[in-house]
C-alpha cells in the first residue's frame, strides 16, 4: 500500500522560503594594550556576565559610540 503524502496547510503552489538570517558585519581584528590590573577587572566583569573578554569590550565600545 502506498503512503499518502501529507500536504502542508499552506496554499498549494506558493513557494516557501526560509527567512534570511541577518547579515553580520565583518569584524576587523585589532590589538589593544591594557594595564594588567584593568584587564583582570575586565575579565571578572566578563565572567560574571557570561561573556568573553572580547565580547564585553566590543559591547562597551559600541555603547560608548552610541552615547556620543
PyMOL Python script that loads the backbone (N, CA, C, O; Angstrom):
from pymol import cmd

cmd.read_pdbstr("""\
ATOM      1  N   UNK A   1       0.842  -1.168   0.000  1.00  0.00           N
ATOM      2  CA  UNK A   1       0.000   0.000   0.000  1.00  0.00           C
ATOM      3  C   UNK A   1       0.894   1.240   0.000  1.00  0.00           C
ATOM      4  O   UNK A   1       1.836   1.321   0.788  1.00  0.00           O
ATOM      5  N   UNK A   2       0.610   2.195  -0.869  1.00  0.00           N
ATOM      6  CA  UNK A   2       1.411   3.410  -0.987  1.00  0.00           C
ATOM      7  C   UNK A   2       1.045   4.391   0.119  1.00  0.00           C
ATOM      8  O   UNK A   2      -0.113   4.496   0.524  1.00  0.00           O
ATOM      9  N   UNK A   3       2.053   5.099   0.591  1.00  0.00           N
ATOM     10  CA  UNK A   3       1.803   6.104   1.629  1.00  0.00           C
ATOM     11  C   UNK A   3       1.231   7.358   0.999  1.00  0.00           C
ATOM     12  O   UNK A   3       1.624   7.760  -0.096  1.00  0.00           O
ATOM     13  N   UNK A   4       0.318   7.953   1.695  1.00  0.00           N
ATOM     14  CA  UNK A   4      -0.254   9.214   1.226  1.00  0.00           C
ATOM     15  C   UNK A   4       0.640  10.348   1.705  1.00  0.00           C
ATOM     16  O   UNK A   4       1.108  10.344   2.844  1.00  0.00           O
ATOM     17  N   UNK A   5       0.871  11.312   0.834  1.00  0.00           N
ATOM     18  CA  UNK A   5       1.688  12.452   1.238  1.00  0.00           C
ATOM     19  C   UNK A   5       0.815  13.445   1.992  1.00  0.00           C
ATOM     20  O   UNK A   5      -0.339  13.687   1.638  1.00  0.00           O
ATOM     21  N   UNK A   6       1.384  13.996   3.010  1.00  0.00           N
ATOM     22  CA  UNK A   6       0.670  14.999   3.792  1.00  0.00           C
ATOM     23  C   UNK A   6       0.956  16.358   3.189  1.00  0.00           C
ATOM     24  O   UNK A   6       2.111  16.721   2.970  1.00  0.00           O
ATOM     25  N   UNK A   7      -0.083  17.092   2.928  1.00  0.00           N
ATOM     26  CA  UNK A   7       0.086  18.429   2.388  1.00  0.00           C
ATOM     27  C   UNK A   7       0.162  19.416   3.538  1.00  0.00           C
ATOM     28  O   UNK A   7      -0.524  19.268   4.549  1.00  0.00           O
ATOM     29  N   UNK A   8       1.001  20.419   3.372  1.00  0.00           N
ATOM     30  CA  UNK A   8       1.095  21.446   4.402  1.00  0.00           C
ATOM     31  C   UNK A   8      -0.151  22.314   4.344  1.00  0.00           C
ATOM     32  O   UNK A   8      -0.807  22.388   3.306  1.00  0.00           O
ATOM     33  N   UNK A   9      -0.484  22.972   5.454  1.00  0.00           N
ATOM     34  CA  UNK A   9      -1.692  23.795   5.490  1.00  0.00           C
ATOM     35  C   UNK A   9      -1.595  25.048   4.620  1.00  0.00           C
ATOM     36  O   UNK A   9      -2.583  25.763   4.452  1.00  0.00           O
ATOM     37  N   UNK A  10      -0.401  25.319   4.063  1.00  0.00           N
ATOM     38  CA  UNK A  10      -0.257  26.496   3.206  1.00  0.00           C
ATOM     39  C   UNK A  10      -0.943  26.250   1.873  1.00  0.00           C
ATOM     40  O   UNK A  10      -1.208  25.106   1.503  1.00  0.00           O
ATOM     41  N   UNK A  11      -1.220  27.299   1.174  1.00  0.00           N
ATOM     42  CA  UNK A  11      -1.854  27.192  -0.141  1.00  0.00           C
ATOM     43  C   UNK A  11      -0.915  26.476  -1.096  1.00  0.00           C
ATOM     44  O   UNK A  11       0.298  26.684  -1.071  1.00  0.00           O
ATOM     45  N   UNK A  12      -1.494  25.632  -1.935  1.00  0.00           N
ATOM     46  CA  UNK A  12      -0.694  24.907  -2.914  1.00  0.00           C
ATOM     47  C   UNK A  12      -0.156  25.876  -3.952  1.00  0.00           C
ATOM     48  O   UNK A  12      -0.856  26.800  -4.366  1.00  0.00           O
ATOM     49  N   UNK A  13       1.073  25.669  -4.368  1.00  0.00           N
ATOM     50  CA  UNK A  13       1.650  26.496  -5.406  1.00  0.00           C
ATOM     51  C   UNK A  13       2.412  27.711  -4.902  1.00  0.00           C
ATOM     52  O   UNK A  13       3.098  28.364  -5.687  1.00  0.00           O
ATOM     53  N   UNK A  14       2.314  28.036  -3.620  1.00  0.00           N
ATOM     54  CA  UNK A  14       3.076  29.169  -3.095  1.00  0.00           C
ATOM     55  C   UNK A  14       4.428  28.663  -2.620  1.00  0.00           C
ATOM     56  O   UNK A  14       4.506  27.700  -1.858  1.00  0.00           O
ATOM     57  N   UNK A  15       5.488  29.313  -3.071  1.00  0.00           N
ATOM     58  CA  UNK A  15       6.821  28.856  -2.654  1.00  0.00           C
ATOM     59  C   UNK A  15       7.050  29.181  -1.181  1.00  0.00           C
ATOM     60  O   UNK A  15       6.653  30.239  -0.692  1.00  0.00           O
ATOM     61  N   UNK A  16       7.680  28.277  -0.507  1.00  0.00           N
ATOM     62  CA  UNK A  16       8.015  28.516   0.895  1.00  0.00           C
ATOM     63  C   UNK A  16       9.489  28.841   0.968  1.00  0.00           C
ATOM     64  O   UNK A  16      10.331  28.020   0.605  1.00  0.00           O
ATOM     65  N   UNK A  17       9.803  30.029   1.435  1.00  0.00           N
ATOM     66  CA  UNK A  17      11.191  30.465   1.555  1.00  0.00           C
ATOM     67  C   UNK A  17      11.510  30.656   3.018  1.00  0.00           C
ATOM     68  O   UNK A  17      10.721  31.223   3.774  1.00  0.00           O
ATOM     69  N   UNK A  18      12.662  30.181   3.405  1.00  0.00           N
ATOM     70  CA  UNK A  18      13.115  30.398   4.766  1.00  0.00           C
ATOM     71  C   UNK A  18      13.524  31.856   4.913  1.00  0.00           C
ATOM     72  O   UNK A  18      14.153  32.415   4.014  1.00  0.00           O
ATOM     73  N   UNK A  19      13.177  32.478   6.034  1.00  0.00           N
ATOM     74  CA  UNK A  19      13.597  33.869   6.212  1.00  0.00           C
ATOM     75  C   UNK A  19      15.112  33.969   6.256  1.00  0.00           C
ATOM     76  O   UNK A  19      15.786  33.114   6.831  1.00  0.00           O
ATOM     77  N   UNK A  20      15.635  35.014   5.647  1.00  0.00           N
ATOM     78  CA  UNK A  20      17.086  35.195   5.610  1.00  0.00           C
ATOM     79  C   UNK A  20      17.605  35.599   6.981  1.00  0.00           C
ATOM     80  O   UNK A  20      16.988  36.395   7.688  1.00  0.00           O
ATOM     81  N   UNK A  21      18.733  35.044   7.337  1.00  0.00           N
ATOM     82  CA  UNK A  21      19.381  35.428   8.584  1.00  0.00           C
ATOM     83  C   UNK A  21      19.981  36.816   8.404  1.00  0.00           C
ATOM     84  O   UNK A  21      20.476  37.142   7.325  1.00  0.00           O
ATOM     85  N   UNK A  22      19.941  37.637   9.453  1.00  0.00           N
ATOM     86  CA  UNK A  22      20.525  38.968   9.314  1.00  0.00           C
ATOM     87  C   UNK A  22      22.022  38.880   9.030  1.00  0.00           C
ATOM     88  O   UNK A  22      22.721  38.025   9.574  1.00  0.00           O
ATOM     89  N   UNK A  23      22.498  39.772   8.177  1.00  0.00           N
ATOM     90  CA  UNK A  23      23.911  39.791   7.818  1.00  0.00           C
ATOM     91  C   UNK A  23      24.739  40.299   8.995  1.00  0.00           C
ATOM     92  O   UNK A  23      24.378  41.293   9.626  1.00  0.00           O
ATOM     93  N   UNK A  24      25.818  39.638   9.283  1.00  0.00           N
ATOM     94  CA  UNK A  24      26.704  40.076  10.357  1.00  0.00           C
ATOM     95  C   UNK A  24      27.827  40.893   9.746  1.00  0.00           C
ATOM     96  O   UNK A  24      28.367  40.543   8.696  1.00  0.00           O
ATOM     97  N   UNK A  25      28.166  41.960  10.398  1.00  0.00           N
ATOM     98  CA  UNK A  25      29.241  42.813   9.925  1.00  0.00           C
ATOM     99  C   UNK A  25      30.570  42.072  10.050  1.00  0.00           C
ATOM    100  O   UNK A  25      30.790  41.309  10.990  1.00  0.00           O
ATOM    101  N   UNK A  26      31.436  42.313   9.093  1.00  0.00           N
ATOM    102  CA  UNK A  26      32.771  41.719   9.144  1.00  0.00           C
ATOM    103  C   UNK A  26      33.547  42.428  10.244  1.00  0.00           C
ATOM    104  O   UNK A  26      33.617  43.656  10.279  1.00  0.00           O
ATOM    105  N   UNK A  27      34.118  41.655  11.125  1.00  0.00           N
ATOM    106  CA  UNK A  27      34.884  42.237  12.233  1.00  0.00           C
ATOM    107  C   UNK A  27      36.358  42.284  11.849  1.00  0.00           C
ATOM    108  O   UNK A  27      36.902  41.333  11.288  1.00  0.00           O
ATOM    109  N   UNK A  28      36.981  43.393  12.157  1.00  0.00           N
ATOM    110  CA  UNK A  28      38.384  43.610  11.851  1.00  0.00           C
ATOM    111  C   UNK A  28      39.195  43.407  13.132  1.00  0.00           C
ATOM    112  O   UNK A  28      38.910  44.056  14.139  1.00  0.00           O
ATOM    113  N   UNK A  29      40.179  42.539  13.120  1.00  0.00           N
ATOM    114  CA  UNK A  29      40.984  42.329  14.324  1.00  0.00           C
ATOM    115  C   UNK A  29      41.856  43.548  14.634  1.00  0.00           C
ATOM    116  O   UNK A  29      42.444  44.153  13.738  1.00  0.00           O
ATOM    117  N   UNK A  30      41.925  43.891  15.910  1.00  0.00           N
ATOM    118  CA  UNK A  30      42.774  44.986  16.360  1.00  0.00           C
ATOM    119  C   UNK A  30      43.534  44.534  17.601  1.00  0.00           C
ATOM    120  O   UNK A  30      43.090  43.645  18.327  1.00  0.00           O
ATOM    121  N   UNK A  31      44.661  45.143  17.829  1.00  0.00           N
ATOM    122  CA  UNK A  31      45.455  44.838  19.017  1.00  0.00           C
ATOM    123  C   UNK A  31      45.343  46.013  19.985  1.00  0.00           C
ATOM    124  O   UNK A  31      45.553  47.165  19.606  1.00  0.00           O
ATOM    125  N   UNK A  32      45.015  45.711  21.223  1.00  0.00           N
ATOM    126  CA  UNK A  32      44.912  46.733  22.260  1.00  0.00           C
ATOM    127  C   UNK A  32      45.823  46.349  23.412  1.00  0.00           C
ATOM    128  O   UNK A  32      46.051  45.169  23.678  1.00  0.00           O
ATOM    129  N   UNK A  33      46.332  47.349  24.079  1.00  0.00           N
ATOM    130  CA  UNK A  33      47.171  47.102  25.246  1.00  0.00           C
ATOM    131  C   UNK A  33      46.459  47.633  26.483  1.00  0.00           C
ATOM    132  O   UNK A  33      45.986  48.769  26.501  1.00  0.00           O
ATOM    133  N   UNK A  34      46.389  46.796  27.516  1.00  0.00           N
ATOM    134  CA  UNK A  34      45.735  47.157  28.765  1.00  0.00           C
ATOM    135  C   UNK A  34      46.697  46.966  29.920  1.00  0.00           C
ATOM    136  O   UNK A  34      47.580  46.110  29.876  1.00  0.00           O
ATOM    137  N   UNK A  35      46.521  47.760  30.936  1.00  0.00           N
ATOM    138  CA  UNK A  35      47.215  47.564  32.191  1.00  0.00           C
ATOM    139  C   UNK A  35      46.739  46.218  32.742  1.00  0.00           C
ATOM    140  O   UNK A  35      45.557  45.894  32.625  1.00  0.00           O
ATOM    141  N   UNK A  36      47.626  45.440  33.333  1.00  0.00           N
ATOM    142  CA  UNK A  36      47.281  44.098  33.818  1.00  0.00           C
ATOM    143  C   UNK A  36      46.151  44.127  34.847  1.00  0.00           C
ATOM    144  O   UNK A  36      45.290  43.247  34.854  1.00  0.00           O
ATOM    145  N   UNK A  37      46.155  45.143  35.716  1.00  0.00           N
ATOM    146  CA  UNK A  37      45.102  45.242  36.732  1.00  0.00           C
ATOM    147  C   UNK A  37      43.743  45.513  36.084  1.00  0.00           C
ATOM    148  O   UNK A  37      42.737  44.920  36.475  1.00  0.00           O
ATOM    149  N   UNK A  38      43.716  46.403  35.101  1.00  0.00           N
ATOM    150  CA  UNK A  38      42.473  46.713  34.405  1.00  0.00           C
ATOM    151  C   UNK A  38      41.968  45.486  33.648  1.00  0.00           C
ATOM    152  O   UNK A  38      40.770  45.206  33.645  1.00  0.00           O
ATOM    153  N   UNK A  39      42.870  44.762  33.016  1.00  0.00           N
ATOM    154  CA  UNK A  39      42.489  43.574  32.270  1.00  0.00           C
ATOM    155  C   UNK A  39      41.894  42.516  33.202  1.00  0.00           C
ATOM    156  O   UNK A  39      40.948  41.823  32.827  1.00  0.00           O
ATOM    157  N   UNK A  40      42.433  42.392  34.389  1.00  0.00           N
ATOM    158  CA  UNK A  40      41.885  41.440  35.366  1.00  0.00           C
ATOM    159  C   UNK A  40      40.465  41.844  35.769  1.00  0.00           C
ATOM    160  O   UNK A  40      39.592  40.988  35.916  1.00  0.00           O
ATOM    161  N   UNK A  41      40.237  43.127  35.942  1.00  0.00           N
ATOM    162  CA  UNK A  41      38.891  43.604  36.281  1.00  0.00           C
ATOM    163  C   UNK A  41      37.915  43.357  35.126  1.00  0.00           C
ATOM    164  O   UNK A  41      36.773  42.954  35.348  1.00  0.00           O
ATOM    165  N   UNK A  42      38.366  43.598  33.905  1.00  0.00           N
ATOM    166  CA  UNK A  42      37.531  43.348  32.725  1.00  0.00           C
ATOM    167  C   UNK A  42      37.167  41.871  32.655  1.00  0.00           C
ATOM    168  O   UNK A  42      36.018  41.534  32.372  1.00  0.00           O
ATOM    169  N   UNK A  43      38.125  40.989  32.908  1.00  0.00           N
ATOM    170  CA  UNK A  43      37.875  39.552  32.888  1.00  0.00           C
ATOM    171  C   UNK A  43      36.843  39.143  33.940  1.00  0.00           C
ATOM    172  O   UNK A  43      36.000  38.283  33.685  1.00  0.00           O
ATOM    173  N   UNK A  44      36.911  39.759  35.118  1.00  0.00           N
ATOM    174  CA  UNK A  44      35.946  39.447  36.175  1.00  0.00           C
ATOM    175  C   UNK A  44      34.530  39.849  35.765  1.00  0.00           C
ATOM    176  O   UNK A  44      33.579  39.098  35.978  1.00  0.00           O
ATOM    177  N   UNK A  45      34.399  41.030  35.179  1.00  0.00           N
ATOM    178  CA  UNK A  45      33.085  41.500  34.736  1.00  0.00           C
ATOM    179  C   UNK A  45      32.558  40.591  33.627  1.00  0.00           C
ATOM    180  O   UNK A  45      31.391  40.200  33.639  1.00  0.00           O
ATOM    181  N   UNK A  46      33.416  40.261  32.679  1.00  0.00           N
ATOM    182  CA  UNK A  46      33.009  39.395  31.569  1.00  0.00           C
ATOM    183  C   UNK A  46      32.560  38.031  32.091  1.00  0.00           C
ATOM    184  O   UNK A  46      31.541  37.504  31.644  1.00  0.00           O
ATOM    185  N   UNK A  47      33.299  37.464  33.019  1.00  0.00           N
ATOM    186  CA  UNK A  47      32.947  36.166  33.595  1.00  0.00           C
ATOM    187  C   UNK A  47      31.607  36.246  34.324  1.00  0.00           C
ATOM    188  O   UNK A  47      30.767  35.355  34.190  1.00  0.00           O
ATOM    189  N   UNK A  48      31.413  37.304  35.086  1.00  0.00           N
ATOM    190  CA  UNK A  48      30.170  37.489  35.835  1.00  0.00           C
ATOM    191  C   UNK A  48      28.960  37.577  34.894  1.00  0.00           C
ATOM    192  O   UNK A  48      27.878  37.090  35.224  1.00  0.00           O
ATOM    193  N   UNK A  49      29.146  38.195  33.732  1.00  0.00           N
ATOM    194  CA  UNK A  49      28.063  38.342  32.761  1.00  0.00           C
ATOM    195  C   UNK A  49      27.971  37.171  31.786  1.00  0.00           C
ATOM    196  O   UNK A  49      27.062  37.126  30.957  1.00  0.00           O
ATOM    197  N   UNK A  50      28.896  36.235  31.879  1.00  0.00           N
ATOM    198  CA  UNK A  50      28.880  35.081  30.982  1.00  0.00           C
ATOM    199  C   UNK A  50      29.291  35.440  29.563  1.00  0.00           C
ATOM    200  O   UNK A  50      28.811  34.847  28.596  1.00  0.00           O
ATOM    201  N   UNK A  51      30.186  36.420  29.448  1.00  0.00           N
ATOM    202  CA  UNK A  51      30.639  36.882  28.143  1.00  0.00           C
ATOM    203  C   UNK A  51      32.145  36.682  28.042  1.00  0.00           C
ATOM    204  O   UNK A  51      32.837  36.521  29.048  1.00  0.00           O
ATOM    205  N   UNK A  52      32.631  36.694  26.824  1.00  0.00           N
ATOM    206  CA  UNK A  52      34.077  36.636  26.637  1.00  0.00           C
ATOM    207  C   UNK A  52      34.655  38.040  26.842  1.00  0.00           C
ATOM    208  O   UNK A  52      33.936  39.039  26.821  1.00  0.00           O
ATOM    209  N   UNK A  53      35.957  38.081  27.038  1.00  0.00           N
ATOM    210  CA  UNK A  53      36.633  39.373  27.174  1.00  0.00           C
ATOM    211  C   UNK A  53      36.394  40.224  25.936  1.00  0.00           C
ATOM    212  O   UNK A  53      36.082  41.409  26.044  1.00  0.00           O
ATOM    213  N   UNK A  54      36.540  39.624  24.767  1.00  0.00           N
ATOM    214  CA  UNK A  54      36.352  40.357  23.519  1.00  0.00           C
ATOM    215  C   UNK A  54      34.925  40.885  23.401  1.00  0.00           C
ATOM    216  O   UNK A  54      34.714  42.023  22.982  1.00  0.00           O
ATOM    217  N   UNK A  55      33.950  40.062  23.768  1.00  0.00           N
ATOM    218  CA  UNK A  55      32.546  40.466  23.660  1.00  0.00           C
ATOM    219  C   UNK A  55      32.231  41.643  24.573  1.00  0.00           C
ATOM    220  O   UNK A  55      31.531  42.569  24.164  1.00  0.00           O
ATOM    221  N   UNK A  56      32.733  41.622  25.794  1.00  0.00           N
ATOM    222  CA  UNK A  56      32.419  42.709  26.736  1.00  0.00           C
ATOM    223  C   UNK A  56      33.090  44.011  26.296  1.00  0.00           C
ATOM    224  O   UNK A  56      32.486  45.078  26.407  1.00  0.00           O
ATOM    225  N   UNK A  57      34.319  43.944  25.801  1.00  0.00           N
ATOM    226  CA  UNK A  57      34.999  45.150  25.338  1.00  0.00           C
ATOM    227  C   UNK A  57      34.295  45.706  24.110  1.00  0.00           C
ATOM    228  O   UNK A  57      34.105  46.918  24.003  1.00  0.00           O
ATOM    229  N   UNK A  58      33.908  44.840  23.185  1.00  0.00           N
ATOM    230  CA  UNK A  58      33.183  45.272  21.991  1.00  0.00           C
ATOM    231  C   UNK A  58      31.844  45.895  22.367  1.00  0.00           C
ATOM    232  O   UNK A  58      31.452  46.915  21.801  1.00  0.00           O
ATOM    233  N   UNK A  59      31.141  45.284  23.320  1.00  0.00           N
ATOM    234  CA  UNK A  59      29.856  45.804  23.783  1.00  0.00           C
ATOM    235  C   UNK A  59      30.018  47.200  24.386  1.00  0.00           C
ATOM    236  O   UNK A  59      29.272  48.121  24.056  1.00  0.00           O
ATOM    237  N   UNK A  60      31.002  47.342  25.273  1.00  0.00           N
ATOM    238  CA  UNK A  60      31.215  48.638  25.912  1.00  0.00           C
ATOM    239  C   UNK A  60      31.567  49.714  24.883  1.00  0.00           C
ATOM    240  O   UNK A  60      31.091  50.846  24.976  1.00  0.00           O
ATOM    241  N   UNK A  61      32.396  49.362  23.912  1.00  0.00           N
ATOM    242  CA  UNK A  61      32.781  50.339  22.890  1.00  0.00           C
ATOM    243  C   UNK A  61      31.569  50.747  22.048  1.00  0.00           C
ATOM    244  O   UNK A  61      31.396  51.929  21.751  1.00  0.00           O
ATOM    245  N   UNK A  62      30.743  49.797  21.669  1.00  0.00           N
ATOM    246  CA  UNK A  62      29.571  50.126  20.854  1.00  0.00           C
ATOM    247  C   UNK A  62      28.604  51.002  21.638  1.00  0.00           C
ATOM    248  O   UNK A  62      28.007  51.923  21.079  1.00  0.00           O
ATOM    249  N   UNK A  63      28.447  50.724  22.924  1.00  0.00           N
ATOM    250  CA  UNK A  63      27.557  51.552  23.758  1.00  0.00           C
ATOM    251  C   UNK A  63      28.105  52.974  23.899  1.00  0.00           C
ATOM    252  O   UNK A  63      27.340  53.938  23.873  1.00  0.00           O
ATOM    253  N   UNK A  64      29.413  53.105  24.047  1.00  0.00           N
ATOM    254  CA  UNK A  64      30.028  54.423  24.183  1.00  0.00           C
ATOM    255  C   UNK A  64      29.871  55.238  22.890  1.00  0.00           C
ATOM    256  O   UNK A  64      29.619  56.441  22.940  1.00  0.00           O
ATOM    257  N   UNK A  65      30.020  54.588  21.753  1.00  0.00           N
ATOM    258  CA  UNK A  65      29.869  55.281  20.469  1.00  0.00           C
ATOM    259  C   UNK A  65      28.425  55.722  20.281  1.00  0.00           C
ATOM    260  O   UNK A  65      28.175  56.830  19.805  1.00  0.00           O
ATOM    261  N   UNK A  66      27.468  54.870  20.649  1.00  0.00           N
ATOM    262  CA  UNK A  66      26.055  55.220  20.537  1.00  0.00           C
ATOM    263  C   UNK A  66      25.699  56.400  21.432  1.00  0.00           C
ATOM    264  O   UNK A  66      24.825  57.198  21.090  1.00  0.00           O
ATOM    265  N   UNK A  67      26.368  56.514  22.571  1.00  0.00           N
ATOM    266  CA  UNK A  67      26.072  57.595  23.521  1.00  0.00           C
ATOM    267  C   UNK A  67      26.625  58.942  23.067  1.00  0.00           C
ATOM    268  O   UNK A  67      26.207  59.984  23.573  1.00  0.00           O
ATOM    269  N   UNK A  68      27.540  58.932  22.136  1.00  0.00           N
ATOM    270  CA  UNK A  68      28.146  60.187  21.655  1.00  0.00           C
ATOM    271  C   UNK A  68      27.163  60.993  20.834  1.00  0.00           C
ATOM    272  O   UNK A  68      27.502  62.074  20.351  1.00  0.00           O
TER     273      UNK A  68
END
""", "prot")
cmd.dss("prot")
cmd.show_as("cartoon", "prot")
cmd.util.cbc("prot")
cmd.orient("prot")
